[in-house]
Amino acid sequence: MDMSLPVLDGWEATRQIRATNKLIPIIALTAHAMASDAEKARECGCDDFDTKPVELTRLLDKVEMLLKSA
């Protein structure tokens, strides 16, 4: 989930998704790399957090881990 989406940002989009679907894995993607951003992502319902620019191998490892635990 891109957290910097226009109109409906990723924080609120995640909250809305979680209101109806608790199982779908969501990884927050943002250019902000502060520990507070990772905490905010988990508070709104994200399962994991990663920073931009996206490193494909790292992101795929996170996706694989979440899918295995689902």
C-alpha positions in Angstrom: 0.0 0.0 0.0 1.4 3.3 -1.0 0.9 5.5 2.0 1.1 8.8 0.0 -1.8 8.2 -2.4 -3.7 11.3 -3.5 -7.4 11.8 -2.4 -7.5 8.8 -0.1 -4.1 8.2 1.5 -2.8 4.8 2.3 -3.3 5.2 6.0 -7.1 5.7 5.6 -7.3 3.2 2.8 -5.8 0.5 5.0 -8.2 1.4 7.8 -11.1 1.0 5.4 -9.8 -2.4 4.1 -9.3 -3.6 7.7 -12.9 -2.7 8.5 -14.1 -5.4 6.1 -11.1 -7.7 5.6 -8.7 -8.7 8.5 -6.9 -11.4 6.5 -5.4 -9.7 3.4 -1.7 -8.9 3.9 -0.9 -5.2 3.6 2.7 -3.8 3.5 3.0 -0.1 3.9 5.3 1.6 1.4 6.5 5.1 2.1 9.5 7.3 1.6 9.4 8.1 5.4 11.8 5.9 7.2 11.1 7.0 10.8 10.4 4.4 13.5 7.2 6.3 14.2 6.0 5.7 10.6 6.4 2.0 11.0 4.5 2.1 14.2 1.7 4.2 12.6 1.5 1.7 9.7 0.9 -1.2 12.2 -1.6 0.9 14.2 -3.7 1.5 11.1 -3.7 -2.2 10.2 -0.6 -2.9 8.0 1.2 -6.2 8.6 4.6 -4.9 7.6 6.4 -1.8 6.6 9.0 -0.9 3.9 10.6 2.2 2.6 11.0 3.7 -0.9 12.8 3.4 -3.1 11.6 -0.2 -3.1 14.2 -2.9 -3.2 12.5 -5.7 -5.1 14.2 -8.6 -3.4 13.5 -7.2 0.1 9.8 -6.5 -0.8 9.3 -10.0 -2.3 10.8 -11.6 0.8 8.3 -9.7 2.9 5.4 -10.8 0.6 6.5 -14.4 0.7 6.8 -14.3 4.5 3.3 -12.8 4.9 1.7 -15.3 2.5 3.3 -18.2 4.3 1.8 -17.0 7.6 -1.6 -16.4 6.2 
